[in-house]
Amino acid sequence: MRWQTRQKGPKLRIGAGSAWWGDRIEPAQWNAERGNLDFLCFETMAEATVSAAQVRARRDPGFPGYDSYLDDRLRAVLPGCIAHGTRIVSNQGWINPDGAAEHCVKLLQELGCRGVKVASVNGSLITDRVLEWSDRLLENGRSTSTLADRIVSAEAYLGAEPIVEALQAGAHMVFTGRVADPSIFLAPMMASFGWTSSDWSVLGAGSGIGHLLECGAQVTGGYFSDPGFKDVDKPWHLAFPIAEVDEDGSAVITKLADTGGCVDFRTIKEQMLYEVHDPANYITPDVVVDFTSVRLEQPGLNRIAVSHIGGKPRTDTLKVSIGCTEGYIGEDMFFYAGEGALRRAKLAQKVLEERLKLVDLKAEDLRIDFLGLNAIHGLATPATAPEPYEIAVRVAARTSTREEALKVGREIDGMAVSGIAHTGKRVPHQDRVREVIGVWSTLVPREKVQASLRYFES
């Protein structure tokens, strides 16, 4: 089996393969098989992903450090990508991009596909240097040194440039660690169209298109439908988006035919403003994107043309995400149903509050919520909210030690026969204590962070 040579078309076709670690795999396979793509791009890293991976690596020496669904995703998409010559860009390397690339090579060899060049991008992990290179936390203005004894990992958000270098060197597949989400999609545009790192107008346009693609199905009807207000066709059959990109950075956002969901002005606008604090100054490592000049048109069903996204010179700094240990959470729940459920739940809350005092629970925060009544809005829940027919009582405490967090589950166990009438209790087979990883942000000088590349071949 050989990786097919793909003929360059009039437009660059880039498809999304995932929007986060736990995303569905089938839509990526559809894009690989039927999307006629030049590139398939995977984004699987939320802010806490790398820190969680570092915690797991400390506990589990056998953890390879890359996306735990890497094998499943690659096995699903590789046959289609090989057959159509679709190149892959992915941040599934997490804390071990080399390991992800090596695993991919093994799969390619298993498929009998030889001579495929796979690259890894390293350099985003700066855990041992972040205190030296930074001074202030963005969230509270305090010194980064206040986190010194609790840091698990620190990752700088790299941009598209090292990926572009790998693609221009002939890599069929590129695996990275922490890279800004839009940069994963911008890199194929830069490599294919010859855009330079100072072409601010097209970089802004390309990064804007990348932002529309990075959250996958959110732009094709996922996390969007609201029955009776925003109806979506077959929401169980959503496809991931595809961008047909022109050399000037304009594009049409679409999806595969015969799939559910929709691509229209509403989905595009919602995703365009998603997680964007200032639409005129959306900061990425590559460029500052300006969405205020954007033009949207609808040339056809499930096709939205996006043009005139602007770009401004990039900043002198890179954002860094710092993961820190912040104690433990002990959590469990029990249930009431039928007439008087709320009355019994309120008494149960009083019982638990007093019993947690008796066992001297040392908690930085304690919450007792009634799911179905006030668990989301808390104190803002209207006093006139109707009484629910059934209630789940959720109890959670944040503590500095695991031993303190364990007290929550022990006292909830006591509610089974020492609690209120009609208490419904789960058998405590599951782990009810989890370590908390807090995420903080800072800035470091761009020139301090140096990316490096390695190449492998099947």
Secondary structure, DSSP 8 states (H G I E B T S, - for coil): ---------SSEEEEEEESSTT--SHHHHHHHHHS--SEEEE----TTHHHHHHHHHHH-TT--SS-TTHHHHHHHHHHHHHHHT-EEEE-TTTT-HHHHHHHHHHHHHHTT--S-EEEEEE--B-TTTHHHH--B-TTT--BGGGGTTTEEEEEE-B-SHHHHHHHHTT-SEEEESSB-HHHHHHHHHHHHHT--TT-HHHHHHHHHHHHHHHTGGGGTTTTT-BTTTB--S-GGGB---EEEE-TTS-EEEE--TT-BS--SHHHHHHHHTTT-S-TT-EE-SS-EEE-TT-EEEEEETTEEEEE--EEE---SEEEEEEEEEEEEEEEEEEEEESTTHHHHHHHHHHHHHHHHHHTT---SEEEEEEETTTTTTGGGS-TT----SEEEEEEEEEESSHHHHHHHHHHHHTHHHHS-TT-EE----S--EEEEEEEEEEEEEGGG---EEEEEE-
